Amino acid sequence: MRVAVAVLGLAAVITSGCSQLSGDEPIDREPAAAVEVDEAPSAPEISAEPEQAEASSAPEISAEPEQSGAETLTMPSVTGTNLQVSYDELTDRGFTDVVPLPVDGHAFAANYRNWIVVGQDPAAGAKVKSDRAITLEVEKTDAAESRSCLDLDC
């Protein structure tokens, strides 16, 4: 019984506040201020002739490539060596972009100790910049390939 009385009392309070919003009485509002517009703004004129740029504002184009600051290094021979050993030797010499590329059907080389370098680009003895990409063609070692690890690169 107390709940029913409380609900009815709450409903009475809510509906008594709504009488002002019933629309029976007009709402007093002041009219908005009028704004006078003399004329519409004019659009900029568009010429059919292209504008001539000043010679001093055109960027200079050089035929020489930008200097990257990379030093020139001699590429060592790493073919036939373990990928981890080859990678460490190349990075220790200053090469910054050494990329192993599996050529035996695998998607990637995860554990560098399980791979042998079978080819390299650039070739041994080449003079190259230290930031040039060094591609090492690799194959998984027989010992790592024979392990049963569902090719998680053991």
trRosetta pair geometry for C-beta under 8 A, 3 or more apart (Angstrom, degrees):
i j d omega theta_ij theta_ji phi_ij phi_ji
1 4 5.8 -53 -152 33 35 111
1 5 6.6 32 152 -16 66 105
2 5 5.8 -56 -150 37 34 110
2 6 6.3 34 152 -20 67 107
3 6 5.7 -56 -148 37 31 112
3 7 6.3 31 154 -20 66 106
4 7 5.8 -53 -145 36 30 110
4 8 6.3 28 156 -15 64 107
5 8 5.9 -56 -147 40 30 109
5 9 6.2 31 154 -20 65 109
6 9 5.7 -55 -146 37 29 112
6 10 6.3 30 155 -19 64 106
7 10 5.8 -54 -148 36 30 111
7 11 6.4 31 153 -20 64 106
8 11 5.6 -53 -147 36 32 113
8 12 6.5 35 153 -21 64 104
9 12 5.7 -53 -150 33 32 112
9 13 6.6 32 152 -19 64 103
10 13 5.8 -53 -150 34 33 111
10 14 6.4 31 153 -18 66 107
11 14 5.8 -55 -147 37 32 111
11 15 6.2 21 160 -10 67 110
12 15 6.2 -60 -141 43 27 102
12 16 6.2 31 159 -26 64 108
13 16 6.0 -55 -146 30 27 111
13 17 7.0 22 157 -15 59 105
14 17 6.3 -65 -163 34 30 106
14 18 6.8 26 147 -22 64 111
15 18 5.3 -55 -150 31 42 117
15 19 7.5 63 154 -43 64 83
16 19 6.3 -29 -167 -6 39 113
17 20 7.0 -43 177 18 50 105
18 21 5.4 -65 -162 47 60 105
18 22 6.7 88 140 -59 78 82
19 22 5.5 -20 -155 -19 43 121
19 24 7.8 -29 -178 27 75 125
20 25 7.6 -50 -146 46 55 123
22 25 7.8 69 63 11 91 78
37 40 7.4 36 157 -72 125 53
47 51 7.5 102 61 -61 131 78
53 57 5.5 -114 177 72 103 116
53 58 6.0 111 117 -63 130 90
54 57 4.8 82 66 3 91 105
54 58 7.8 -150 93 -18 51 81
55 58 6.1 -47 -160 14 40 114
68 129 6.7 70 57 -178 129 147
68 131 5.8 -109 133 44 145 145
70 96 7.8 -118 -122 18 116 125
70 129 4.1 72 105 -180 129 104
70 130 4.5 -156 -171 48 99 84
70 131 4.1 -116 -91 3 146 103
70 132 7.5 148 135 -23 159 72
71 94 6.5 -23 59 148 117 151
71 129 7.3 144 81 -149 26 62
71 130 5.1 38 56 -17 73 124
72 127 5.5 18 177 177 112 98
72 128 7.0 166 -149 89 69 18
72 129 6.0 -48 -95 -91 59 51
72 130 7.6 -126 -83 -28 13 78
73 93 6.0 115 -166 146 143 110
73 94 5.7 177 -73 72 146 116
73 95 6.6 -122 66 -65 155 82
73 127 7.4 168 83 -151 28 56
73 128 6.3 -30 63 69 76 69
73 129 7.5 68 17 -171 82 13
73 130 5.3 81 -10 -80 122 80
74 125 6.5 -23 -171 -145 100 31
74 126 7.4 153 -154 78 55 35
74 127 5.9 -32 -95 -96 64 64
75 120 7.5 169 169 139 125 129
75 122 5.0 -160 -37 84 167 101
75 123 6.8 121 92 93 139 33
75 124 5.8 -139 110 -124 92 32
75 125 6.5 -32 66 34 85 22
75 126 4.5 12 21 54 126 84
75 127 7.7 -134 -4 -70 84 17
75 128 5.7 43 -48 14 107 117
75 134 7.3 167 -125 -121 112 116
76 89 6.5 -80 65 141 147 126
76 90 7.4 -145 41 -87 107 73
76 93 7.0 -180 -10 -53 120 163
76 124 6.2 -14 159 -133 26 91
77 120 7.6 174 -144 36 47 148
77 124 3.5 4 -75 -102 79 147
77 125 7.7 16 -52 -27 90 77
78 81 5.2 -84 -171 40 67 123
78 86 3.9 95 -174 -134 131 112
78 89 6.6 175 -100 68 117 133
78 90 6.9 -37 -55 -51 154 108
78 117 5.2 3 127 88 92 167
78 120 5.7 105 56 -71 93 148
78 124 7.7 168 3 -83 58 102
78 136 6.7 -48 96 -118 130 119
79 117 5.5 -122 -116 119 38 102
79 118 6.6 37 -150 -170 88 17
79 119 6.3 24 -111 -99 112 23
79 120 5.5 -122 -59 -5 90 107
79 124 7.5 -95 4 -38 104 119
80 116 7.1 -14 -153 -180 26 105
80 117 6.7 -39 17 77 24 85
80 118 7.7 75 -68 -106 46 43
81 85 5.2 -102 161 83 114 120
81 86 4.9 138 90 -59 115 99
81 116 7.3 174 94 -152 21 70
81 117 5.5 6 58 33 68 115
82 85 4.3 79 68 11 96 108
82 86 6.7 -170 87 -9 46 88
82 112 7.7 94 155 146 86 81
82 113 6.6 1 -180 -143 124 50
82 115 7.3 108 -164 80 59 54
82 116 6.3 -52 -103 -103 43 61
82 117 7.6 40 106 -3 6 88
83 86 5.5 -57 -141 40 32 112
83 87 5.9 34 160 -22 68 107
83 100 5.8 38 -154 -109 132 135
83 109 6.4 -95 164 168 171 151
83 112 4.4 -129 107 -168 107 83
83 113 7.4 -125 61 -69 89 14
83 114 7.9 -21 35 64 122 42
83 115 3.8 14 -8 85 138 105
83 116 6.8 -117 -32 -81 84 11
83 117 5.8 135 -87 -51 67 83
83 136 6.6 138 -128 125 90 142
83 138 5.3 23 -82 -120 128 140
84 87 5.8 -52 -143 36 27 111
84 88 6.3 26 157 -16 62 108
84 112 3.9 125 -74 114 76 107
84 113 4.7 2 -21 -77 141 61
84 115 7.9 124 -25 51 72 86
85 88 6.0 -58 -149 38 28 110
85 89 6.3 28 154 -20 64 108
86 89 5.8 -56 -148 35 29 111
86 90 6.3 24 158 -16 66 108
86 117 5.0 62 -37 -32 166 143
86 136 6.1 131 123 -129 142 153
87 90 6.0 -59 -147 38 27 107
87 91 6.3 17 160 -9 65 111
87 98 5.5 151 -133 121 76 149
87 100 7.3 -42 -76 -53 118 110
87 112 5.7 -50 7 -161 145 154
87 136 7.5 -110 -72 13 78 160
88 91 6.2 -61 -142 43 27 103
88 92 6.0 29 158 -22 64 112
89 92 5.8 -59 -146 38 26 112
89 93 6.5 24 155 -19 62 108
90 93 5.8 -58 -151 35 30 110
90 95 4.3 -43 168 48 92 133
90 98 4.9 116 100 -88 141 138
90 134 6.0 -152 -165 90 147 164
91 94 7.7 121 -173 -20 32 7
91 95 6.1 -85 -85 67 39 78
91 96 7.5 83 -126 -98 76 37
91 98 6.3 -90 -57 -2 88 137
94 130 4.6 -56 134 -134 102 131
95 98 5.6 82 119 -58 119 98
95 130 5.7 -142 -100 -157 41 67
95 132 7.8 -58 -141 59 94 72
95 134 5.3 9 -178 -13 143 142
96 130 5.9 65 -4 144 96 87
96 131 5.2 -15 51 -108 121 63
97 131 6.0 62 -7 -171 116 51
97 132 6.6 -140 56 104 120 24
97 133 4.6 -72 125 -100 124 53
97 134 6.3 140 93 12 69 75
98 134 4.8 -22 -110 68 64 112
98 136 6.7 18 -176 -10 90 117
99 133 5.8 -3 1 -168 126 99
99 134 6.7 160 21 77 72 53
99 135 5.3 -27 74 -104 102 62
99 136 7.0 172 84 21 47 75
100 108 8.0 91 92 -168 104 63
100 109 4.4 -58 119 41 141 139
100 112 7.0 -165 -49 -113 157 93
100 115 6.6 64 -161 117 141 162
100 136 5.1 -35 -107 72 60 103
100 138 5.0 -8 -165 0 102 138
101 135 5.4 5 -6 -167 129 98
101 136 6.7 160 20 76 77 46
101 137 5.4 -38 75 -102 98 55
101 138 6.7 141 66 17 42 82
102 105 7.3 -72 140 55 114 29
102 106 4.1 -82 171 69 161 94
102 107 7.0 43 49 66 140 11
102 108 6.5 -162 -4 -117 125 9
102 109 5.5 158 -57 -49 100 90
102 115 7.6 -101 -96 -126 86 131
102 138 5.6 -50 -96 76 53 87
102 139 7.1 101 -150 -99 72 37
102 140 7.3 14 -133 -37 115 86
103 118 6.6 -108 47 63 130 127
103 119 7.2 38 -12 27 155 121
103 137 4.7 17 -24 -169 132 103
103 138 6.9 144 10 57 84 35
103 139 6.3 -56 60 -69 84 82
104 138 7.9 -73 1 113 104 55
104 139 4.3 91 -39 -130 131 85
104 140 6.0 -121 67 13 147 84
106 109 7.0 86 108 -72 134 62
106 140 6.1 93 -28 -34 147 119
106 151 7.2 -169 -122 -161 100 118
106 153 8.0 92 -162 -89 141 94
109 112 6.3 69 144 -95 115 59
109 114 7.7 -172 -158 74 89 90
109 115 4.9 -3 -142 -52 130 156
109 138 5.6 16 -71 83 149 146
109 140 7.7 -175 -113 -80 89 80
109 153 7.2 124 -160 -129 42 136
110 152 7.6 -53 53 166 156 53
110 153 3.9 160 49 44 112 166
111 114 4.7 55 92 6 103 113
111 115 7.7 154 91 -13 60 94
111 144 7.5 -169 80 -137 120 143
111 153 4.7 159 11 140 97 112
111 154 6.7 -97 38 81 151 56
112 115 5.9 -69 -155 35 45 111
114 140 5.8 -4 142 -149 98 82
114 141 5.4 -124 -171 22 57 103
114 143 7.8 -129 -137 82 81 86
114 144 3.6 91 -154 -93 111 164
114 153 6.0 167 56 -179 150 81
114 154 6.1 129 -97 68 152 97
115 138 4.2 23 174 175 123 130
115 139 6.8 154 -153 76 77 29
115 140 5.8 -52 -99 -102 71 45
115 141 6.6 -134 -88 -25 18 82
115 144 7.8 -51 -55 42 50 156
116 138 6.5 152 73 -153 37 77
116 139 5.7 -21 59 62 91 81
116 140 8.0 68 15 162 80 6
116 141 5.8 103 -26 -80 101 79
117 120 6.4 23 175 -60 122 99
117 136 5.0 -62 -123 -172 109 110
117 137 7.0 96 -162 70 64 54
117 138 5.6 -46 -98 -95 48 80
118 137 5.3 -71 69 107 82 97
118 138 6.5 138 11 -119 86 25
118 139 5.2 41 -23 -3 134 106
119 136 7.5 152 84 -165 55 44
119 137 3.5 12 57 43 101 128
120 123 6.8 123 91 -110 92 35
120 124 7.1 73 75 -47 135 75
120 134 7.2 -12 -165 -179 97 90
120 135 7.0 156 -156 89 48 60
120 136 5.5 -11 -106 -111 81 64
120 137 6.9 -131 -62 18 36 81
121 134 7.4 170 86 -159 53 48
121 135 4.5 1 56 58 100 105
121 137 7.8 64 -5 -24 94 98
122 126 3.9 -83 142 62 131 157
122 128 5.4 163 21 -51 146 140
122 132 7.5 16 -13 121 117 139
122 134 7.2 -71 19 -120 72 75
123 126 5.3 106 63 -30 68 115
128 132 4.7 -90 170 40 115 149
128 134 7.8 136 99 -82 154 92
129 132 4.7 115 64 -30 83 100
140 144 5.3 -114 178 85 98 116
140 145 4.9 119 113 -65 117 97
140 153 7.7 -135 -117 -130 123 74
141 144 4.6 85 61 12 90 102
141 145 6.7 -158 91 -9 44 89
142 145 5.6 -59 -142 39 30 113
142 146 6.2 28 160 -23 66 108
143 146 6.2 -57 -147 32 25 108
143 147 7.3 34 153 -29 58 99
144 147 6.0 -46 -159 16 37 114
144 153 7.2 -1 175 -171 127 53
144 154 5.0 -168 -154 53 84 130
147 154 4.5 74 78 -96 145 149
149 152 4.9 -100 146 41 103 92
149 153 7.4 -84 103 48 134 21
149 154 4.3 157 13 -79 157 79
